């Protein structure tokens, strides 16, 4: 960018906003130095090329660049100065970690909605113009994340400010070592390039040795802890030490466990695990991406790729039978090749998630009964269940348009149709209680009212409660209350409860007189 931002007060304010937008959109695994530098570079480039654009268009152009950015792993070996954003709100570190765990469009929505205080409609417009396929879903994911922090969520801010950075100089004694390392790197690069020029393909002879940990085949048969630690490595690229080495360097963790290394279509995939985290490394046409997520339960498959044709999953080694179905279709058997099934088709509709459902069976693991998983858009499908009239598939099909996509991993997803009711103005209602349990066992619970009138069904959700037994076998009594908008536009306060519960005003009790939590 020609000149300096300091020379123009007119550019200073939008520049700061653009830096925040780029910084929050870029993935945290990029590293603090790289993330800050890239954010400032993207903001400066946007103002240099498009400073005459209207604010909405300018932010959409920057966001499009940030979403498309594919930062390569970078060690900072030759950097004389290290840039680290200054921590200005140390009490908000937990909020920052939760924000970094949501998808990039939701982080961008946070920057626009909370930091710039733009209207939700304008935020959705920016996201759509930047190419985000589901702006409403991004806003819903942000709302769900903030609900976990209660009424004070909007007062939280990221702990570090990318526009207030600390600079750390490297010690002079490191300079000769960096120079020597650079010379060695260049020499190795030349050695690797020469045979490549002669043979027409890259050589992996000079690639550093990858030494991940691995579980022995059949390790799961020697323990009662059927978790990821017992999964043997699988895939057709287990001998590609260069690929595995790149994945390990991208994550930056020492001696992770290798779960998978293989090629699926045009994409090379590596799955690594360490310290209750799973890293998914992808290389498509030479472009690497890395995603780090909390470790799911050991009985769940792990998603390897998600393409327009469908998703592919790596199954637990004890699973020997698999079938798949979209929410609106029948079951069909899926072949298992080296632990992988798919592609499993996904029915996509605006604002809705449609599975797929995957039914698995492990005859050697008692009781050996089939269990069903649902893909909620995360790394691992969740074990899904349903109690009430109708089938599991039909119930979750209806809930697929009523609930936002989860912003974190889900171990179990359960739904209970606890009451059918008559609503004002001739409408019919079906109350559901939905519980999403994360890998730690903590649950997020809310009630959903599906109201049908004139052939049209609308969904109204209560707030989310955390840290309770509600909607589980340990708390079988449930009550809920919401403001419902009738077809005429009038609003009614409607309540419902499960059998044996009495609702009186703002309180609810069961048959024994014990208080029951009312979801609102």
One Martini backbone bead per residue (centre of mass of N, CA, C, O) as a GRO file, in nm:
protein
  520
    1UNK     BB    1   0.095   0.036   0.024
    2UNK     BB    2   0.072   0.357  -0.020
    3UNK     BB    3   0.201   0.483   0.228
    4UNK     BB    4   0.010   0.578   0.525
    5UNK     BB    5  -0.228   0.553   0.764
    6UNK     BB    6  -0.129   0.800   0.937
    7UNK     BB    7  -0.194   1.015   0.694
    8UNK     BB    8  -0.509   0.910   0.740
    9UNK     BB    9  -0.796   0.953   0.914
   10UNK     BB   10  -1.005   0.819   0.718
   11UNK     BB   11  -0.849   0.525   0.743
   12UNK     BB   12  -0.819   0.441   1.044
   13UNK     BB   13  -1.098   0.321   1.119
   14UNK     BB   14  -1.139   0.108   0.894
   15UNK     BB   15  -0.875  -0.037   0.946
   16UNK     BB   16  -0.935  -0.150   1.225
   17UNK     BB   17  -1.188  -0.309   1.143
   18UNK     BB   18  -1.045  -0.486   0.926
   19UNK     BB   19  -0.845  -0.623   1.110
   20UNK     BB   20  -1.048  -0.762   1.290
   21UNK     BB   21  -1.192  -0.922   1.070
   22UNK     BB   22  -0.943  -1.080   0.971
   23UNK     BB   23  -0.838  -1.197   1.240
   24UNK     BB   24  -1.102  -1.361   1.318
   25UNK     BB   25  -1.116  -1.529   1.048
   26UNK     BB   26  -0.862  -1.637   1.097
   27UNK     BB   27  -0.690  -1.893   1.203
   28UNK     BB   28  -0.534  -1.978   1.500
   29UNK     BB   29  -0.316  -2.187   1.383
   30UNK     BB   30  -0.131  -1.975   1.239
   31UNK     BB   31  -0.051  -1.775   1.450
   32UNK     BB   32   0.013  -1.480   1.588
   33UNK     BB   33   0.208  -1.351   1.388
   34UNK     BB   34   0.073  -1.434   1.119
   35UNK     BB   35  -0.213  -1.326   1.179
   36UNK     BB   36  -0.142  -1.027   1.212
   37UNK     BB   37   0.003  -0.977   0.944
   38UNK     BB   38  -0.231  -1.067   0.758
   39UNK     BB   39  -0.445  -0.870   0.857
   40UNK     BB   40  -0.291  -0.611   0.775
   41UNK     BB   41  -0.253  -0.682   0.480
   42UNK     BB   42  -0.555  -0.709   0.402
   43UNK     BB   43  -0.642  -0.424   0.489
   44UNK     BB   44  -0.447  -0.262   0.311
   45UNK     BB   45  -0.539  -0.383   0.039
   46UNK     BB   46  -0.834  -0.297   0.051
   47UNK     BB   47  -0.781   0.014   0.071
   48UNK     BB   48  -0.605   0.043  -0.183
   49UNK     BB   49  -0.833  -0.082  -0.391
   50UNK     BB   50  -1.132   0.004  -0.213
   51UNK     BB   51  -1.182   0.297  -0.070
   52UNK     BB   52  -1.451   0.381  -0.256
   53UNK     BB   53  -1.619   0.193  -0.122
   54UNK     BB   54  -1.857   0.081   0.040
   55UNK     BB   55  -1.862  -0.059   0.349
   56UNK     BB   56  -1.994  -0.329   0.271
   57UNK     BB   57  -1.819  -0.399   0.026
   58UNK     BB   58  -1.542  -0.380   0.162
   59UNK     BB   59  -1.595  -0.613   0.367
   60UNK     BB   60  -1.658  -0.832   0.161
   61UNK     BB   61  -1.382  -0.832   0.020
   62UNK     BB   62  -1.213  -0.898   0.268
   63UNK     BB   63  -1.361  -1.157   0.355
   64UNK     BB   64  -1.305  -1.317   0.101
   65UNK     BB   65  -0.996  -1.322   0.142
   66UNK     BB   66  -0.992  -1.453   0.428
   67UNK     BB   67  -1.148  -1.718   0.350
   68UNK     BB   68  -0.928  -1.792   0.115
   69UNK     BB   69  -0.708  -1.820   0.297
   70UNK     BB   70  -0.387  -2.026   0.292
   71UNK     BB   71  -0.194  -2.072   0.529
   72UNK     BB   72   0.119  -2.157   0.578
   73UNK     BB   73   0.342  -2.299   0.738
   74UNK     BB   74   0.527  -2.106   1.000
   75UNK     BB   75   0.831  -2.041   1.195
   76UNK     BB   76   1.022  -1.776   1.193
   77UNK     BB   77   1.333  -1.823   1.150
   78UNK     BB   78   1.413  -1.519   1.008
   79UNK     BB   79   1.297  -1.348   1.225
   80UNK     BB   80   1.375  -1.053   1.409
   81UNK     BB   81   1.062  -1.009   1.462
   82UNK     BB   82   0.799  -1.049   1.700
   83UNK     BB   83   0.443  -1.065   1.673
   84UNK     BB   84   0.215  -0.977   1.946
   85UNK     BB   85  -0.074  -0.959   2.079
   86UNK     BB   86  -0.224  -0.773   2.313
   87UNK     BB   87  -0.331  -0.820   2.635
   88UNK     BB   88  -0.640  -0.656   2.761
   89UNK     BB   89  -0.841  -0.923   2.854
   90UNK     BB   90  -0.780  -1.174   3.063
   91UNK     BB   91  -1.087  -1.256   3.145
   92UNK     BB   92  -1.143  -1.348   2.815
   93UNK     BB   93  -1.015  -1.625   2.734
   94UNK     BB   94  -1.260  -1.816   2.723
   95UNK     BB   95  -1.409  -1.657   2.504
   96UNK     BB   96  -1.188  -1.675   2.288
   97UNK     BB   97  -1.188  -1.984   2.260
   98UNK     BB   98  -1.485  -2.007   2.175
   99UNK     BB   99  -1.459  -1.826   1.922
  100UNK     BB  100  -1.232  -2.003   1.778
  101UNK     BB  101  -1.435  -2.265   1.751
  102UNK     BB  102  -1.586  -2.133   1.544
  103UNK     BB  103  -1.666  -2.056   1.253
  104UNK     BB  104  -1.557  -1.814   1.045
  105UNK     BB  105  -1.835  -1.669   0.985
  106UNK     BB  106  -1.896  -1.625   1.292
  107UNK     BB  107  -1.649  -1.447   1.351
  108UNK     BB  108  -1.726  -1.229   1.148
  109UNK     BB  109  -1.999  -1.162   1.277
  110UNK     BB  110  -1.880  -1.057   1.539
  111UNK     BB  111  -1.721  -0.816   1.427
  112UNK     BB  112  -1.978  -0.675   1.304
  113UNK     BB  113  -2.186  -0.690   1.547
  114UNK     BB  114  -2.000  -0.612   1.809
  115UNK     BB  115  -1.762  -0.415   1.718
  116UNK     BB  116  -1.942  -0.240   1.495
  117UNK     BB  117  -2.257  -0.246   1.539
  118UNK     BB  118  -2.426  -0.404   1.338
  119UNK     BB  119  -2.676  -0.515   1.178
  120UNK     BB  120  -2.791  -0.821   1.105
  121UNK     BB  121  -2.874  -0.761   0.811
  122UNK     BB  122  -2.593  -0.646   0.729
  123UNK     BB  123  -2.426  -0.890   0.800
  124UNK     BB  124  -2.565  -1.083   0.602
  125UNK     BB  125  -2.486  -0.918   0.352
  126UNK     BB  126  -2.181  -0.946   0.378
  127UNK     BB  127  -2.164  -1.254   0.378
  128UNK     BB  128  -2.301  -1.301   0.105
  129UNK     BB  129  -2.098  -1.121  -0.065
  130UNK     BB  130  -1.850  -1.322   0.033
  131UNK     BB  131  -1.982  -1.635  -0.002
  132UNK     BB  132  -2.165  -1.722   0.218
  133UNK     BB  133  -2.402  -1.979   0.223
  134UNK     BB  134  -2.491  -1.925   0.559
  135UNK     BB  135  -2.563  -1.654   0.733
  136UNK     BB  136  -2.772  -1.752   0.941
  137UNK     BB  137  -2.591  -1.976   1.059
  138UNK     BB  138  -2.367  -1.788   1.163
  139UNK     BB  139  -2.547  -1.629   1.360
  140UNK     BB  140  -2.647  -1.876   1.519
  141UNK     BB  141  -2.367  -1.971   1.617
  142UNK     BB  142  -2.309  -1.715   1.778
  143UNK     BB  143  -2.552  -1.724   1.966
  144UNK     BB  144  -2.488  -1.998   2.095
  145UNK     BB  145  -2.216  -1.917   2.213
  146UNK     BB  146  -2.321  -1.673   2.389
  147UNK     BB  147  -2.524  -1.834   2.568
  148UNK     BB  148  -2.293  -1.964   2.748
  149UNK     BB  149  -2.245  -1.653   2.886
  150UNK     BB  150  -2.502  -1.517   2.900
  151UNK     BB  151  -2.603  -1.188   2.962
  152UNK     BB  152  -2.276  -1.095   2.930
  153UNK     BB  153  -2.172  -1.158   2.640
  154UNK     BB  154  -2.164  -0.860   2.506
  155UNK     BB  155  -1.915  -0.776   2.708
  156UNK     BB  156  -1.735  -0.942   2.562
  157UNK     BB  157  -1.388  -0.979   2.460
  158UNK     BB  158  -1.114  -1.016   2.323
  159UNK     BB  159  -0.809  -1.050   2.476
  160UNK     BB  160  -0.681  -0.964   2.200
  161UNK     BB  161  -0.514  -0.698   2.009
  162UNK     BB  162  -0.412  -0.647   1.676
  163UNK     BB  163  -0.365  -0.317   1.721
  164UNK     BB  164  -0.203  -0.424   1.988
  165UNK     BB  165   0.137  -0.476   1.981
  166UNK     BB  166   0.412  -0.683   2.037
  167UNK     BB  167   0.770  -0.659   2.033
  168UNK     BB  168   1.018  -0.916   1.957
  169UNK     BB  169   1.346  -0.962   1.984
  170UNK     BB  170   1.610  -1.132   1.880
  171UNK     BB  171   1.883  -1.268   1.962
  172UNK     BB  172   2.200  -1.233   1.841
  173UNK     BB  173   2.293  -1.537   1.886
  174UNK     BB  174   2.084  -1.643   1.660
  175UNK     BB  175   2.179  -1.546   1.384
  176UNK     BB  176   2.383  -1.765   1.297
  177UNK     BB  177   2.181  -1.997   1.323
  178UNK     BB  178   1.978  -1.892   1.113
  179UNK     BB  179   2.175  -1.881   0.880
  180UNK     BB  180   2.249  -2.180   0.883
  181UNK     BB  181   1.961  -2.285   0.845
  182UNK     BB  182   1.915  -2.146   0.572
  183UNK     BB  183   2.143  -2.285   0.421
  184UNK     BB  184   2.045  -2.573   0.466
  185UNK     BB  185   1.771  -2.535   0.335
  186UNK     BB  186   1.878  -2.460   0.053
  187UNK     BB  187   2.035  -2.719   0.008
  188UNK     BB  188   1.797  -2.912   0.032
  189UNK     BB  189   1.630  -2.785  -0.195
  190UNK     BB  190   1.830  -2.847  -0.420
  191UNK     BB  191   1.837  -3.155  -0.385
  192UNK     BB  192   1.525  -3.183  -0.440
  193UNK     BB  193   1.509  -3.039  -0.728
  194UNK     BB  194   1.696  -3.191  -0.918
  195UNK     BB  195   1.534  -3.463  -0.943
  196UNK     BB  196   1.273  -3.327  -1.031
  197UNK     BB  197   1.376  -3.216  -1.302
  198UNK     BB  198   1.446  -3.508  -1.415
  199UNK     BB  199   1.157  -3.676  -1.347
  200UNK     BB  200   0.880  -3.489  -1.301
  201UNK     BB  201   0.901  -3.534  -0.980
  202UNK     BB  202   0.892  -3.538  -0.659
  203UNK     BB  203   1.113  -3.580  -0.387
  204UNK     BB  204   1.138  -3.760  -0.058
  205UNK     BB  205   1.439  -3.797   0.039
  206UNK     BB  206   1.460  -3.500   0.201
  207UNK     BB  207   1.258  -3.568   0.398
  208UNK     BB  208   1.156  -3.564   0.699
  209UNK     BB  209   1.110  -3.763   0.954
  210UNK     BB  210   0.825  -3.935   1.065
  211UNK     BB  211   0.722  -3.984   1.432
  212UNK     BB  212   0.462  -4.125   1.503
  213UNK     BB  213   0.223  -4.260   1.680
  214UNK     BB  214   0.101  -4.605   1.732
  215UNK     BB  215  -0.132  -4.849   1.711
  216UNK     BB  216  -0.195  -5.163   1.745
  217UNK     BB  217  -0.326  -5.417   1.613
  218UNK     BB  218  -0.591  -5.493   1.829
  219UNK     BB  219  -0.584  -5.305   2.090
  220UNK     BB  220  -0.897  -5.302   2.161
  221UNK     BB  221  -0.889  -5.610   2.278
  222UNK     BB  222  -0.701  -5.519   2.555
  223UNK     BB  223  -0.946  -5.319   2.636
  224UNK     BB  224  -1.213  -5.115   2.786
  225UNK     BB  225  -1.096  -4.859   2.628
  226UNK     BB  226  -1.283  -4.732   2.363
  227UNK     BB  227  -1.061  -4.540   2.197
  228UNK     BB  228  -0.840  -4.364   2.002
  229UNK     BB  229  -0.583  -4.508   2.124
  230UNK     BB  230  -0.681  -4.794   1.964
  231UNK     BB  231  -0.627  -4.684   1.685
  232UNK     BB  232  -0.520  -4.771   1.396
  233UNK     BB  233  -0.354  -4.714   1.121
  234UNK     BB  234  -0.485  -4.574   0.811
  235UNK     BB  235  -0.420  -4.609   0.471
  236UNK     BB  236  -0.236  -4.544   0.153
  237UNK     BB  237  -0.014  -4.316   0.311
  238UNK     BB  238   0.174  -4.435   0.545
  239UNK     BB  239   0.459  -4.410   0.368
  240UNK     BB  240   0.428  -4.088   0.363
  241UNK     BB  241   0.649  -3.899   0.527
  242UNK     BB  242   0.610  -3.616   0.407
  243UNK     BB  243   0.311  -3.575   0.463
  244UNK     BB  244   0.319  -3.631   0.769
  245UNK     BB  245   0.526  -3.411   0.830
  246UNK     BB  246   0.352  -3.170   0.741
  247UNK     BB  247   0.126  -3.218   0.942
  248UNK     BB  248   0.300  -3.193   1.200
  249UNK     BB  249   0.405  -2.904   1.146
  250UNK     BB  250   0.130  -2.763   1.127
  251UNK     BB  251   0.058  -2.833   1.430
  252UNK     BB  252   0.315  -2.858   1.645
  253UNK     BB  253   0.320  -3.156   1.753
  254UNK     BB  254   0.458  -3.398   1.951
  255UNK     BB  255   0.401  -3.714   1.894
  256UNK     BB  256   0.156  -3.807   1.749
  257UNK     BB  257  -0.123  -3.979   1.659
  258UNK     BB  258  -0.186  -4.200   1.400
  259UNK     BB  259  -0.491  -4.260   1.206
  260UNK     BB  260  -0.447  -4.118   0.908
  261UNK     BB  261  -0.336  -4.193   0.552
  262UNK     BB  262  -0.485  -4.057   0.255
  263UNK     BB  263  -0.656  -4.089  -0.060
  264UNK     BB  264  -0.941  -3.873  -0.166
  265UNK     BB  265  -0.917  -3.827  -0.457
  266UNK     BB  266  -0.772  -3.498  -0.455
  267UNK     BB  267  -0.720  -3.575  -0.142
  268UNK     BB  268  -0.508  -3.542   0.127
  269UNK     BB  269  -0.520  -3.728   0.441
  270UNK     BB  270  -0.468  -3.633   0.793
  271UNK     BB  271  -0.480  -3.796   1.113
  272UNK     BB  272  -0.447  -3.655   1.441
  273UNK     BB  273  -0.344  -3.722   1.792
  274UNK     BB  274  -0.361  -3.508   2.101
  275UNK     BB  275  -0.464  -3.410   2.393
  276UNK     BB  276  -0.781  -3.415   2.316
  277UNK     BB  277  -0.702  -3.396   2.003
  278UNK     BB  278  -0.787  -3.326   1.652
  279UNK     BB  279  -0.621  -3.342   1.336
  280UNK     BB  280  -0.700  -3.205   1.008
  281UNK     BB  281  -0.522  -3.275   0.709
  282UNK     BB  282  -0.514  -3.099   0.394
  283UNK     BB  283  -0.451  -3.176   0.035
  284UNK     BB  284  -0.528  -2.953  -0.244
  285UNK     BB  285  -0.343  -2.879  -0.494
  286UNK     BB  286  -0.111  -2.798  -0.266
  287UNK     BB  287  -0.325  -2.710  -0.046
  288UNK     BB  288  -0.321  -2.639   0.288
  289UNK     BB  289  -0.510  -2.766   0.574
  290UNK     BB  290  -0.619  -2.693   0.921
  291UNK     BB  291  -0.792  -2.880   1.185
  292UNK     BB  292  -0.883  -2.824   1.532
  293UNK     BB  293  -1.030  -3.060   1.765
  294UNK     BB  294  -1.207  -3.211   1.975
  295UNK     BB  295  -1.234  -3.509   2.115
  296UNK     BB  296  -1.423  -3.762   2.061
  297UNK     BB  297  -1.574  -4.033   2.078
  298UNK     BB  298  -1.479  -4.371   2.013
  299UNK     BB  299  -1.763  -4.457   1.855
  300UNK     BB  300  -1.695  -4.247   1.645
  301UNK     BB  301  -1.665  -4.124   1.362
  302UNK     BB  302  -1.450  -3.968   1.115
  303UNK     BB  303  -1.415  -3.697   0.923
  304UNK     BB  304  -1.244  -3.654   0.621
  305UNK     BB  305  -1.465  -3.559   0.400
  306UNK     BB  306  -1.639  -3.277   0.221
  307UNK     BB  307  -1.853  -3.302  -0.056
  308UNK     BB  308  -2.090  -3.285  -0.299
  309UNK     BB  309  -2.110  -3.610  -0.291
  310UNK     BB  310  -2.000  -3.624   0.011
  311UNK     BB  311  -1.912  -3.818   0.294
  312UNK     BB  312  -1.624  -3.933   0.475
  313UNK     BB  313  -1.544  -4.215   0.695
  314UNK     BB  314  -1.385  -4.317   0.995
  315UNK     BB  315  -1.387  -4.609   1.156
  316UNK     BB  316  -1.398  -4.804   1.392
  317UNK     BB  317  -1.231  -5.111   1.417
  318UNK     BB  318  -1.502  -5.270   1.536
  319UNK     BB  319  -1.647  -5.199   1.277
  320UNK     BB  320  -1.838  -5.412   1.021
  321UNK     BB  321  -2.111  -5.238   0.992
  322UNK     BB  322  -2.289  -5.041   0.733
  323UNK     BB  323  -2.525  -4.764   0.703
  324UNK     BB  324  -2.730  -4.540   0.499
  325UNK     BB  325  -2.915  -4.212   0.531
  326UNK     BB  326  -3.125  -3.995   0.460
  327UNK     BB  327  -3.397  -3.833   0.593
  328UNK     BB  328  -3.568  -3.914   0.302
  329UNK     BB  329  -3.456  -4.218   0.323
  330UNK     BB  330  -3.326  -4.521   0.286
  331UNK     BB  331  -3.150  -4.789   0.359
  332UNK     BB  332  -2.794  -4.859   0.288
  333UNK     BB  333  -2.535  -5.035   0.221
  334UNK     BB  334  -2.187  -5.006   0.321
  335UNK     BB  335  -1.882  -5.012   0.223
  336UNK     BB  336  -1.564  -5.126   0.361
  337UNK     BB  337  -1.245  -4.944   0.325
  338UNK     BB  338  -1.011  -4.930   0.544
  339UNK     BB  339  -1.247  -4.795   0.740
  340UNK     BB  340  -1.410  -4.669   0.492
  341UNK     BB  341  -1.682  -4.452   0.412
  342UNK     BB  342  -1.819  -4.371   0.104
  343UNK     BB  343  -2.009  -4.145  -0.008
  344UNK     BB  344  -2.236  -3.958   0.187
  345UNK     BB  345  -2.517  -3.820   0.129
  346UNK     BB  346  -2.638  -3.472   0.118
  347UNK     BB  347  -2.911  -3.282   0.206
  348UNK     BB  348  -2.965  -2.958   0.074
  349UNK     BB  349  -3.087  -2.670   0.257
  350UNK     BB  350  -3.202  -2.382   0.342
  351UNK     BB  351  -3.131  -2.365   0.685
  352UNK     BB  352  -3.058  -2.680   0.671
  353UNK     BB  353  -3.004  -2.998   0.815
  354UNK     BB  354  -2.960  -3.353   0.658
  355UNK     BB  355  -2.714  -3.488   0.749
  356UNK     BB  356  -2.652  -3.794   0.777
  357UNK     BB  357  -2.724  -4.127   0.836
  358UNK     BB  358  -2.553  -4.371   1.053
  359UNK     BB  359  -2.528  -4.729   1.070
  360UNK     BB  360  -2.389  -4.933   1.327
  361UNK     BB  361  -2.179  -5.240   1.381
  362UNK     BB  362  -2.041  -5.446   1.668
  363UNK     BB  363  -2.033  -5.775   1.733
  364UNK     BB  364  -1.778  -5.785   1.951
  365UNK     BB  365  -1.949  -5.562   2.108
  366UNK     BB  366  -2.120  -5.536   2.366
  367UNK     BB  367  -2.433  -5.613   2.243
  368UNK     BB  368  -2.418  -5.566   1.912
  369UNK     BB  369  -2.589  -5.328   1.842
  370UNK     BB  370  -2.723  -5.099   1.667
  371UNK     BB  371  -2.615  -4.762   1.578
  372UNK     BB  372  -2.690  -4.411   1.552
  373UNK     BB  373  -2.582  -4.147   1.335
  374UNK     BB  374  -2.525  -3.785   1.311
  375UNK     BB  375  -2.468  -3.520   1.095
  376UNK     BB  376  -2.372  -3.178   1.225
  377UNK     BB  377  -2.094  -3.057   1.084
  378UNK     BB  378  -1.863  -3.209   1.212
  379UNK     BB  379  -1.615  -3.429   1.271
  380UNK     BB  380  -1.835  -3.591   1.439
  381UNK     BB  381  -2.071  -3.786   1.481
  382UNK     BB  382  -2.378  -3.840   1.649
  383UNK     BB  383  -2.554  -3.992   1.875
  384UNK     BB  384  -2.890  -4.093   1.803
  385UNK     BB  385  -3.224  -4.008   1.932
  386UNK     BB  386  -3.578  -4.118   1.992
  387UNK     BB  387  -3.895  -4.002   2.149
  388UNK     BB  388  -4.193  -4.112   1.997
  389UNK     BB  389  -4.366  -4.041   1.738
  390UNK     BB  390  -4.241  -4.198   1.497
  391UNK     BB  391  -3.949  -4.156   1.341
  392UNK     BB  392  -3.632  -4.061   1.358
  393UNK     BB  393  -3.604  -3.935   1.074
  394UNK     BB  394  -3.860  -3.753   1.081
  395UNK     BB  395  -3.790  -3.590   1.333
  396UNK     BB  396  -3.503  -3.482   1.236
  397UNK     BB  397  -3.607  -3.345   0.987
  398UNK     BB  398  -3.773  -3.126   1.139
  399UNK     BB  399  -3.527  -3.026   1.320
  400UNK     BB  400  -3.328  -2.931   1.089
  401UNK     BB  401  -3.495  -2.638   1.068
  402UNK     BB  402  -3.491  -2.556   1.395
  403UNK     BB  403  -3.176  -2.593   1.415
  404UNK     BB  404  -2.872  -2.515   1.465
  405UNK     BB  405  -2.563  -2.555   1.415
  406UNK     BB  406  -2.321  -2.668   1.580
  407UNK     BB  407  -2.015  -2.520   1.731
  408UNK     BB  408  -1.960  -2.808   1.848
  409UNK     BB  409  -1.905  -3.095   1.969
  410UNK     BB  410  -2.108  -3.403   1.946
  411UNK     BB  411  -2.198  -3.703   2.103
  412UNK     BB  412  -2.513  -3.644   2.170
  413UNK     BB  413  -2.855  -3.679   2.025
  414UNK     BB  414  -3.169  -3.585   2.166
  415UNK     BB  415  -3.525  -3.662   2.130
  416UNK     BB  416  -3.855  -3.538   2.263
  417UNK     BB  417  -4.197  -3.599   2.228
  418UNK     BB  418  -4.400  -3.459   2.493
  419UNK     BB  419  -4.622  -3.278   2.315
  420UNK     BB  420  -4.955  -3.233   2.206
  421UNK     BB  421  -5.122  -2.935   2.068
  422UNK     BB  422  -5.341  -2.671   2.091
  423UNK     BB  423  -5.370  -2.375   1.913
  424UNK     BB  424  -5.426  -2.088   1.822
  425UNK     BB  425  -5.605  -2.051   1.531
  426UNK     BB  426  -5.598  -2.377   1.458
  427UNK     BB  427  -5.338  -2.484   1.556
  428UNK     BB  428  -5.063  -2.715   1.564
  429UNK     BB  429  -4.859  -2.883   1.819
  430UNK     BB  430  -4.504  -2.975   1.874
  431UNK     BB  431  -4.312  -3.094   2.139
  432UNK     BB  432  -3.959  -3.057   2.201
  433UNK     BB  433  -3.674  -3.219   2.341
  434UNK     BB  434  -3.329  -3.110   2.331
  435UNK     BB  435  -3.009  -3.290   2.348
  436UNK     BB  436  -2.664  -3.180   2.369
  437UNK     BB  437  -2.364  -3.368   2.393
  438UNK     BB  438  -2.054  -3.347   2.486
  439UNK     BB  439  -1.749  -3.503   2.536
  440UNK     BB  440  -1.770  -3.430   2.860
  441UNK     BB  441  -2.113  -3.446   2.919
  442UNK     BB  442  -2.228  -3.188   2.857
  443UNK     BB  443  -2.542  -3.007   2.836
  444UNK     BB  444  -2.775  -2.888   2.581
  445UNK     BB  445  -3.098  -2.734   2.636
  446UNK     BB  446  -3.413  -2.745   2.441
  447UNK     BB  447  -3.710  -2.620   2.320
  448UNK     BB  448  -3.954  -2.718   2.060
  449UNK     BB  449  -4.195  -2.554   1.849
  450UNK     BB  450  -4.414  -2.712   1.621
  451UNK     BB  451  -4.614  -2.528   1.394
  452UNK     BB  452  -4.935  -2.593   1.230
  453UNK     BB  453  -5.064  -2.396   0.943
  454UNK     BB  454  -5.182  -2.433   0.636
  455UNK     BB  455  -4.921  -2.634   0.575
  456UNK     BB  456  -4.738  -2.471   0.782
  457UNK     BB  457  -4.413  -2.475   0.942
  458UNK     BB  458  -4.300  -2.365   1.261
  459UNK     BB  459  -4.028  -2.245   1.471
  460UNK     BB  460  -3.984  -2.247   1.836
  461UNK     BB  461  -3.741  -2.139   2.070
  462UNK     BB  462  -3.580  -2.175   2.341
  463UNK     BB  463  -3.366  -2.151   2.560
  464UNK     BB  464  -3.051  -2.236   2.685
  465UNK     BB  465  -2.939  -2.501   2.888
  466UNK     BB  466  -2.696  -2.573   3.148
  467UNK     BB  467  -2.606  -2.812   3.374
  468UNK     BB  468  -2.827  -3.047   3.334
  469UNK     BB  469  -3.082  -3.318   3.329
  470UNK     BB  470  -3.246  -3.232   3.119
  471UNK     BB  471  -3.369  -3.452   2.890
  472UNK     BB  472  -3.322  -3.710   3.066
  473UNK     BB  473  -3.325  -4.000   3.257
  474UNK     BB  474  -3.272  -3.814   3.526
  475UNK     BB  475  -3.508  -3.604   3.390
  476UNK     BB  476  -3.837  -3.670   3.291
  477UNK     BB  477  -3.920  -3.381   3.353
  478UNK     BB  478  -4.108  -3.129   3.158
  479UNK     BB  479  -4.097  -2.771   3.071
  480UNK     BB  480  -4.252  -2.508   2.859
  481UNK     BB  481  -4.198  -2.158   2.730
  482UNK     BB  482  -4.350  -1.934   2.480
  483UNK     BB  483  -4.352  -1.709   2.222
  484UNK     BB  484  -4.616  -1.710   1.981
  485UNK     BB  485  -4.665  -1.673   1.630
  486UNK     BB  486  -4.930  -1.621   1.458
  487UNK     BB  487  -5.069  -1.590   1.147
  488UNK     BB  488  -5.187  -1.294   1.232
  489UNK     BB  489  -4.937  -1.181   1.442
  490UNK     BB  490  -5.000  -1.274   1.703
  491UNK     BB  491  -4.915  -1.311   2.051
  492UNK     BB  492  -4.840  -1.608   2.247
  493UNK     BB  493  -4.847  -1.770   2.554
  494UNK     BB  494  -4.694  -2.091   2.568
  495UNK     BB  495  -4.749  -2.412   2.728
  496UNK     BB  496  -4.574  -2.719   2.843
  497UNK     BB  497  -4.593  -3.073   2.947
  498UNK     BB  498  -4.536  -3.350   3.081
  499UNK     BB  499  -4.632  -3.615   3.221
  500UNK     BB  500  -4.703  -3.521   3.561
  501UNK     BB  501  -4.714  -3.208   3.501
  502UNK     BB  502  -4.756  -2.886   3.658
  503UNK     BB  503  -4.873  -2.566   3.547
  504UNK     BB  504  -4.818  -2.251   3.744
  505UNK     BB  505  -4.736  -2.016   3.577
  506UNK     BB  506  -4.387  -2.002   3.670
  507UNK     BB  507  -4.450  -2.299   3.763
  508UNK     BB  508  -4.335  -2.647   3.823
  509UNK     BB  509  -4.470  -2.980   3.893
  510UNK     BB  510  -4.481  -3.287   4.005
  511UNK     BB  511  -4.640  -3.552   4.152
  512UNK     BB  512  -4.436  -3.502   4.417
  513UNK     BB  513  -4.377  -3.171   4.421
  514UNK     BB  514  -4.146  -3.117   4.243
  515UNK     BB  515  -3.946  -2.917   4.087
  516UNK     BB  516  -3.952  -2.779   3.753
  517UNK     BB  517  -3.795  -2.692   3.483
  518UNK     BB  518  -3.842  -2.401   3.282
  519UNK     BB  519  -3.837  -2.358   2.952
  520UNK     BB  520  -3.757  -2.027   2.766
   0.00000   0.00000   0.00000
